Amino acid sequence: MKELFNQLNEGEKSQVRLLSLLVLLSLVFLLLVSLGQRRNYVRLLSRLEAREKLLAELETKRASSASEWARWEGAYRDIEELRESYFYKQEEGINQLRLDLEKILAQSGISARSIQYEYASLEGGHIKKISASFTFTGSYLILKKFLEVVERFPRFLMLEKIDFLKISGEGSLLDLKINLAGYHESF
């Protein structure tokens, strides 16, 4: 390579030096530019990773929010089913409760002497309660059958209170006062 350089005259040598200098300067320039671009690339890559991490967190949050919303929708459906199936309708008034109470008494073999009804408002007047009180005389087995029928009944008809008025000496005959409550929603 030295021999080749020796064959060149002074003008050609200065041109080769100039070209070498230009190539060297170009390489230095490209190296500096590429370092800047590399720094920019690394910075953008770190921003991308941070945003992907944020996106993953947001996706997790969205998925949990979606599952929570699905649970709330299920709760709303359950509440609506309770309203439709278990609460008494306000339009029906006391008639449906009276009919249901007659069914329960007939299924359990109880003949009530007289039934007294009371009305009350709960929760600021949105839910109304109808209480039915009656007395009966019968055995423990009849009472047990009555409790089973009330427990299986599909409406919100709750046993609130049982007062033992009189128990015979052998315990075979009970004189009881029973309070049941039915609920309906007023709109």
TIBA-903754 format. One record per residue (C-alpha): residue number from 1; x, y, z. Coordinates in steps of 0.05 Angstrom, whole numbers. Each point is the difference from the previous one (the first is absolute). Layout:
BEGIN
<pos:NUM; x:X; y:Y; z:Z>
...
This chain:
BEGIN
<pos:1; x:0; y:0; z:0>
<pos:2; x:60; y:45; z:14>
<pos:3; x:26; y:-12; z:-70>
<pos:4; x:-66; y:22; z:-29>
<pos:5; x:1; y:62; z:41>
<pos:6; x:73; y:14; z:-22>
<pos:7; x:-21; y:-1; z:-73>
<pos:8; x:-48; y:58; z:10>
<pos:9; x:23; y:71; z:-11>
<pos:10; x:-8; y:54; z:53>
<pos:11; x:-68; y:25; z:-26>
<pos:12; x:-28; y:-70; z:-1>
<pos:13; x:28; y:-14; z:70>
<pos:14; x:-34; y:63; z:27>
<pos:15; x:-65; y:-21; z:-33>
<pos:16; x:5; y:-70; z:32>
<pos:17; x:15; y:32; z:67>
<pos:18; x:-59; y:47; z:-9>
<pos:19; x:-45; y:-58; z:-20>
<pos:20; x:26; y:-41; z:60>
<pos:21; x:-14; y:59; z:45>
<pos:22; x:-70; y:7; z:-29>
<pos:23; x:-13; y:-75; z:9>
<pos:24; x:26; y:5; z:72>
<pos:25; x:-43; y:61; z:14>
<pos:26; x:-60; y:-35; z:-32>
<pos:27; x:12; y:-60; z:44>
<pos:28; x:7; y:44; z:62>
<pos:29; x:-64; y:38; z:-20>
<pos:30; x:-38; y:-65; z:-12>
<pos:31; x:26; y:-28; z:66>
<pos:32; x:-23; y:62; z:38>
<pos:33; x:-68; y:0; z:-36>
<pos:34; x:-9; y:-74; z:12>
<pos:35; x:16; y:8; z:74>
<pos:36; x:-53; y:54; z:4>
<pos:37; x:-49; y:-44; z:-36>
<pos:38; x:19; y:-58; z:45>
<pos:39; x:-13; y:42; z:61>
<pos:40; x:-66; y:22; z:-30>
<pos:41; x:-16; y:-73; z:-16>
<pos:42; x:16; y:-22; z:72>
<pos:43; x:-42; y:58; z:28>
<pos:44; x:-59; y:-17; z:-45>
<pos:45; x:7; y:-74; z:17>
<pos:46; x:-3; y:15; z:74>
<pos:47; x:-61; y:45; z:-11>
<pos:48; x:-32; y:-56; z:-40>
<pos:49; x:14; y:-50; z:55>
<pos:50; x:-29; y:48; z:52>
<pos:51; x:-63; y:9; z:-43>
<pos:52; x:-7; y:-75; z:-11>
<pos:53; x:5; y:-10; z:75>
<pos:54; x:-53; y:54; z:10>
<pos:55; x:-43; y:-33; z:-54>
<pos:56; x:6; y:-67; z:35>
<pos:57; x:-20; y:32; z:66>
<pos:58; x:-59; y:34; z:-33>
<pos:59; x:-21; y:-65; z:-34>
<pos:60; x:2; y:-35; z:67>
<pos:61; x:-40; y:56; z:32>
<pos:62; x:-49; y:-2; z:-58>
<pos:63; x:-8; y:-75; z:6>
<pos:64; x:-12; y:5; z:75>
<pos:65; x:-49; y:57; z:-12>
<pos:66; x:-36; y:-41; z:-53>
<pos:67; x:-6; y:-59; z:48>
<pos:68; x:-23; y:46; z:55>
<pos:69; x:-51; y:31; z:-47>
<pos:70; x:-24; y:-70; z:-18>
<pos:71; x:-9; y:-15; z:74>
<pos:72; x:-40; y:64; z:8>
<pos:73; x:-43; y:-18; z:-59>
<pos:74; x:-12; y:-68; z:31>
<pos:75; x:-19; y:35; z:65>
<pos:76; x:-48; y:45; z:-37>
<pos:77; x:-31; y:-62; z:-33>
<pos:78; x:-5; y:-34; z:67>
<pos:79; x:-33; y:61; z:31>
<pos:80; x:-49; y:3; z:-58>
<pos:81; x:-15; y:-74; z:9>
<pos:82; x:-11; y:11; z:74>
<pos:83; x:-48; y:57; z:-16>
<pos:84; x:-38; y:-42; z:-50>
<pos:85; x:-1; y:-67; z:36>
<pos:86; x:7; y:10; z:75>
<pos:87; x:-31; y:68; z:17>
<pos:88; x:-74; y:10; z:-1>
<pos:89; x:-27; y:49; z:-51>
<pos:90; x:-27; y:65; z:27>
<pos:91; x:-59; y:-4; z:-49>
<pos:92; x:-21; y:-67; z:29>
<pos:93; x:-4; y:30; z:70>
<pos:94; x:-16; y:-47; z:56>
<pos:95; x:-39; y:-49; z:-44>
<pos:96; x:60; y:-39; z:-24>
<pos:97; x:29; y:-4; z:70>
<pos:98; x:-67; y:-24; z:27>
<pos:99; x:-4; y:-53; z:-54>
<pos:100; x:71; y:-23; z:13>
<pos:101; x:-14; y:-3; z:74>
<pos:102; x:-61; y:-43; z:-13>
<pos:103; x:42; y:-47; z:-42>
<pos:104; x:53; y:-6; z:54>
<pos:105; x:-52; y:-13; z:54>
<pos:106; x:-34; y:-52; z:-43>
<pos:107; x:65; y:-36; z:-17>
<pos:108; x:21; y:-3; z:73>
<pos:109; x:-68; y:-20; z:26>
<pos:110; x:-12; y:62; z:43>
<pos:111; x:-66; y:34; z:9>
<pos:112; x:11; y:71; z:24>
<pos:113; x:-55; y:31; z:41>
<pos:114; x:9; y:72; z:-22>
<pos:115; x:54; y:35; z:-40>
<pos:116; x:19; y:72; z:15>
<pos:117; x:39; y:41; z:-51>
<pos:118; x:46; y:59; z:14>
<pos:119; x:36; y:46; z:-49>
<pos:120; x:68; y:33; z:9>
<pos:121; x:49; y:39; z:-44>
<pos:122; x:74; y:-17; z:0>
<pos:123; x:62; y:36; z:-30>
<pos:124; x:-31; y:68; z:-8>
<pos:125; x:-65; y:-27; z:-28>
<pos:126; x:29; y:-39; z:-60>
<pos:127; x:-14; y:-68; z:30>
<pos:128; x:-65; y:-15; z:34>
<pos:129; x:-14; y:-57; z:48>
<pos:130; x:-66; y:-35; z:12>
<pos:131; x:-2; y:-40; z:65>
<pos:132; x:-50; y:-55; z:12>
<pos:133; x:-13; y:-25; z:71>
<pos:134; x:-42; y:-59; z:19>
<pos:135; x:-7; y:-51; z:55>
<pos:136; x:-9; y:-74; z:-5>
<pos:137; x:-2; y:-61; z:44>
<pos:138; x:34; y:-63; z:-22>
<pos:139; x:57; y:-49; z:10>
<pos:140; x:74; y:8; z:-7>
<pos:141; x:-2; y:-40; z:-65>
<pos:142; x:-50; y:49; z:-30>
<pos:143; x:45; y:58; z:20>
<pos:144; x:60; y:-35; z:-31>
<pos:145; x:-38; y:-12; z:-65>
<pos:146; x:-22; y:73; z:0>
<pos:147; x:72; y:24; z:8>
<pos:148; x:23; y:-45; z:-58>
<pos:149; x:-55; y:26; z:-46>
<pos:150; x:18; y:73; z:16>
<pos:151; x:74; y:-14; z:-11>
<pos:152; x:-12; y:-31; z:-68>
<pos:153; x:-49; y:54; z:-22>
<pos:154; x:26; y:38; z:-61>
<pos:155; x:-19; y:70; z:23>
<pos:156; x:29; y:45; z:54>
<pos:157; x:-47; y:-23; z:53>
<pos:158; x:41; y:-1; z:64>
<pos:159; x:-16; y:-28; z:67>
<pos:160; x:11; y:58; z:47>
<pos:161; x:-23; y:-26; z:67>
<pos:162; x:-31; y:-60; z:35>
<pos:163; x:-30; y:11; z:68>
<pos:164; x:-15; y:-62; z:41>
<pos:165; x:-64; y:20; z:35>
<pos:166; x:-15; y:-67; z:33>
<pos:167; x:32; y:-69; z:0>
<pos:168; x:-38; y:-60; z:27>
<pos:169; x:28; y:-41; z:57>
<pos:170; x:25; y:-55; z:-46>
<pos:171; x:25; y:49; z:-53>
<pos:172; x:-45; y:-31; z:-52>
<pos:173; x:-45; y:60; z:-10>
<pos:174; x:28; y:70; z:-14>
<pos:175; x:-38; y:65; z:-1>
<pos:176; x:41; y:49; z:-43>
<pos:177; x:-3; y:70; z:-28>
<pos:178; x:39; y:6; z:-66>
<pos:179; x:21; y:63; z:-37>
<pos:180; x:19; y:-5; z:-74>
<pos:181; x:23; y:58; z:-43>
<pos:182; x:-4; y:10; z:-75>
<pos:183; x:36; y:55; z:-38>
<pos:184; x:-14; y:42; z:-61>
<pos:185; x:35; y:58; z:-33>
<pos:186; x:-36; y:66; z:-11>
<pos:187; x:21; y:42; z:-60>
